[in-house]
Amino acid sequence: MARKILFLKQEFYAHFYRDNGIIIVFKEKIFNVTVDKNTWKAAINYGKTININEKQLYFIPNRFEDEEF
């Protein structure tokens, strides 16, 4: 019996802090937002279009001071 081997393409993003702003970098697009979650909508919507789970599109901590490591 043949076995199926599935390779899933994983999409990634990174976010960086700058004063009260956040820079969200996807492979094909960059968003400049603030720490106000209401400004994240376009970045979240874009992330969902490239199959990133909405629960993973959470840009906290969003200040260097809040990093735990």
Backbone as a chain_set.jsonl record, in Angstrom:
{"seq": "MARKILFLKQEFYAHFYRDNGIIIVFKEKIFNVTVDKNTWKAAINYGKTININEKQLYFIPNRFEDEEF", "coords": {"N": [[0.842, -1.186, 0.0], [0.634, 2.164, -0.902], [1.982, 5.071, 0.617], [0.899, 8.311, 1.441], [2.677, 11.273, 1.418], [2.595, 14.301, 2.769], [3.552, 17.592, 2.238], [3.452, 20.537, 3.829], [3.153, 23.877, 3.028], [4.54, 26.4, 4.836], [3.754, 29.574, 5.927], [5.295, 32.591, 6.959], [5.727, 35.431, 9.153], [7.096, 38.483, 10.445], [7.33, 40.698, 13.224], [8.21, 43.969, 14.232], [9.265, 46.367, 16.644], [8.848, 49.88, 17.065], [9.167, 52.66, 18.758], [5.987, 53.767, 19.426], [5.005, 52.264, 17.424], [4.436, 49.494, 15.156], [6.039, 47.371, 12.926], [5.051, 45.23, 10.516], [6.056, 42.49, 8.79], [5.519, 40.676, 5.997], [6.102, 38.101, 3.551], [5.517, 39.197, 1.026], [4.53, 41.719, 1.57], [4.406, 44.735, 3.552], [3.387, 46.182, 6.615], [2.705, 49.123, 8.424], [1.791, 49.82, 11.587], [0.096, 50.812, 14.637], [0.325, 50.454, 18.255], [-2.284, 50.247, 18.9], [-4.844, 48.025, 18.614], [-6.894, 48.305, 16.771], [-5.74, 49.246, 14.466], [-4.623, 47.107, 13.233], [-6.154, 45.646, 11.479], [-5.98, 45.506, 8.57], [-3.523, 44.192, 8.226], [-4.034, 41.772, 9.54], [-6.149, 40.783, 7.984], [-4.791, 40.468, 5.541], [-2.874, 38.521, 6.283], [-4.566, 36.349, 6.757], [-5.334, 35.832, 4.143], [-3.143, 34.573, 3.112], [-3.181, 32.204, 4.315], [-2.526, 32.139, 7.083], [-3.297, 31.332, 10.343], [-5.794, 33.052, 12.144], [-5.49, 33.277, 14.923], [-2.754, 33.263, 15.188], [-2.022, 35.679, 14.265], [-1.287, 37.837, 16.016], [0.036, 40.51, 17.463], [1.569, 40.851, 19.817], [4.041, 40.538, 22.327], [4.174, 44.084, 21.863], [6.012, 45.942, 22.39], [9.4, 46.618, 23.07], [10.119, 46.599, 25.743], [8.379, 44.79, 26.854], [9.176, 42.28, 26.143], [9.99, 38.924, 26.966], [12.36, 37.561, 26.895]], "CA": [[0.0, 0.0, 0.0], [1.41, 3.405, -0.993], [1.71, 6.082, 1.643], [0.937, 9.699, 1.0], [3.484, 12.177, 2.235], [2.145, 15.667, 2.492], [4.418, 18.677, 2.672], [2.645, 21.741, 3.949], [3.902, 25.131, 2.908], [4.33, 27.237, 6.014], [3.996, 31.006, 5.718], [5.811, 33.255, 8.151], [5.813, 36.884, 9.186], [7.829, 38.997, 11.603], [6.948, 42.055, 13.593], [9.276, 44.73, 14.881], [8.765, 47.505, 17.4], [9.519, 51.165, 16.885], [8.432, 53.595, 19.597], [4.614, 53.287, 19.579], [4.599, 51.651, 16.167], [4.818, 48.108, 14.867], [6.251, 47.088, 11.511], [4.711, 43.826, 10.286], [6.675, 42.141, 7.517], [5.177, 39.411, 5.362], [6.985, 37.849, 2.414], [5.185, 40.059, -0.109], [3.889, 42.977, 1.96], [4.802, 45.319, 4.833], [2.381, 47.052, 7.214], [3.103, 49.97, 9.544], [0.612, 50.001, 12.418], [0.413, 51.29, 15.984], [0.001, 49.479, 19.286], [-3.749, 50.172, 18.936], [-5.268, 46.842, 17.862], [-7.789, 48.694, 15.677], [-4.944, 49.525, 13.266], [-4.08, 45.839, 12.759], [-7.133, 44.94, 10.639], [-5.487, 45.226, 7.213], [-2.464, 43.179, 8.329], [-4.683, 40.504, 9.888], [-6.87, 40.32, 6.787], [-3.801, 39.993, 4.571], [-2.333, 37.268, 6.792], [-5.544, 35.285, 6.527], [-5.364, 35.487, 2.714], [-2.017, 33.678, 2.817], [-3.417, 31.009, 5.134], [-2.037, 32.173, 8.461], [-4.414, 31.25, 11.271], [-6.034, 34.346, 12.79], [-4.939, 33.24, 16.282], [-1.321, 33.515, 15.105], [-1.822, 37.061, 13.821], [-1.414, 38.598, 17.255], [1.328, 41.189, 17.448], [1.937, 41.184, 21.181], [4.26, 41.893, 22.815], [4.418, 45.063, 20.817], [7.024, 46.876, 22.871], [10.629, 45.95, 23.471], [10.107, 46.475, 27.196], [7.517, 43.682, 27.246], [9.784, 40.995, 25.749], [10.317, 38.089, 28.121], [13.69, 36.955, 26.751]], "C": [[0.884, 1.246, 0.0], [1.004, 4.363, 0.11], [1.789, 7.457, 1.029], [1.808, 10.497, 1.956], [3.099, 13.583, 1.829], [3.152, 16.663, 3.051], [3.58, 19.947, 2.677], [3.541, 22.961, 3.841], [3.551, 26.015, 4.1], [4.666, 28.687, 5.679], [4.426, 31.637, 7.045], [5.662, 34.767, 8.021], [6.658, 37.249, 10.398], [7.258, 40.353, 11.953], [8.042, 42.672, 14.455], [8.659, 45.937, 15.557], [9.554, 48.754, 17.051], [8.695, 52.224, 17.595], [7.021, 53.049, 19.836], [4.097, 52.634, 18.306], [5.066, 50.21, 16.07], [4.971, 47.999, 13.358], [6.041, 45.597, 11.335], [5.169, 43.478, 8.878], [6.252, 40.737, 7.096], [6.114, 39.247, 4.166], [6.76, 38.854, 1.291], [4.678, 41.441, 0.274], [4.363, 43.417, 3.342], [3.696, 46.249, 5.316], [3.017, 47.839, 8.348], [1.839, 50.274, 10.329], [1.053, 50.574, 13.757], [0.091, 50.18, 16.981], [-1.508, 49.338, 19.463], [-4.213, 49.035, 18.028], [-6.198, 47.176, 16.701], [-7.031, 48.972, 14.38], [-4.402, 48.248, 12.627], [-4.948, 45.162, 11.712], [-6.61, 44.574, 9.252], [-4.414, 44.146, 7.235], [-3.059, 41.809, 8.655], [-5.412, 39.94, 8.67], [-5.905, 39.786, 5.736], [-3.236, 38.643, 5.015], [-3.279, 36.1, 6.568], [-5.589, 34.883, 5.057], [-4.209, 34.591, 2.307], [-1.992, 32.503, 3.787], [-2.712, 30.987, 6.486], [-3.271, 32.21, 9.359], [-4.562, 32.573, 12.018], [-5.472, 34.393, 14.214], [-3.441, 33.519, 16.298], [-1.009, 34.939, 14.671], [-2.076, 38.015, 14.993], [-0.054, 39.211, 17.519], [1.737, 41.699, 18.83], [3.002, 40.191, 21.614], [4.561, 42.847, 21.673], [5.316, 46.202, 21.291], [8.244, 46.079, 23.317], [10.634, 45.675, 24.974], [9.3, 45.278, 27.671], [8.044, 42.317, 26.84], [10.161, 40.231, 27.008], [11.687, 37.436, 28.01], [14.652, 37.915, 26.148]], "O": [[1.79, 1.36, 0.826], [-0.166, 4.451, 0.483], [2.651, 7.73, 0.193], [1.668, 10.389, 3.175], [3.267, 13.986, 0.678], [3.551, 16.57, 4.212], [3.067, 20.371, 1.641], [4.575, 23.045, 4.505], [2.383, 26.332, 4.326], [5.761, 28.976, 5.196], [3.959, 31.244, 8.114], [5.495, 35.302, 6.926], [6.902, 36.416, 11.27], [6.763, 41.072, 11.086], [8.691, 42.013, 15.267], [7.647, 46.467, 15.096], [10.754, 48.702, 16.781], [7.648, 52.641, 17.099], [6.878, 51.963, 20.399], [2.89, 52.471, 18.132], [5.96, 49.77, 16.793], [4.126, 48.481, 12.605], [6.757, 44.788, 11.926], [4.733, 44.086, 7.9], [6.582, 39.748, 7.749], [6.841, 40.178, 3.819], [7.719, 39.312, 0.671], [4.418, 42.261, -0.606], [4.679, 42.588, 4.195], [3.132, 47.013, 4.532], [3.78, 47.288, 9.142], [0.919, 50.907, 9.812], [2.242, 50.795, 13.985], [-0.36, 49.1, 16.598], [-1.964, 48.398, 20.114], [-4.001, 49.077, 16.816], [-6.283, 46.408, 15.743], [-7.625, 48.935, 13.303], [-3.775, 48.316, 11.57], [-4.513, 44.183, 11.106], [-6.785, 43.439, 8.81], [-4.392, 43.278, 6.363], [-2.629, 40.798, 8.1], [-5.299, 38.752, 8.368], [-6.174, 38.761, 5.109], [-3.132, 37.72, 4.207], [-2.85, 34.996, 6.23], [-5.852, 33.721, 4.744], [-4.276, 33.921, 1.276], [-0.952, 31.897, 4.045], [-2.342, 29.919, 6.974], [-4.175, 33.021, 9.157], [-3.573, 33.149, 12.471], [-5.023, 35.449, 14.661], [-2.908, 33.965, 17.315], [0.148, 35.359, 14.707], [-2.958, 38.872, 14.948], [0.911, 38.491, 17.775], [2.192, 42.833, 18.981], [2.858, 39.019, 21.266], [5.129, 42.461, 20.652], [5.372, 47.272, 20.683], [8.115, 44.99, 23.876], [11.105, 44.626, 25.415], [9.514, 44.796, 28.783], [7.429, 41.299, 27.155], [10.599, 40.821, 27.996], [12.134, 36.807, 28.969], [15.82, 37.578, 25.952]]}, "num_chains": 1, "name": "protein.A"}
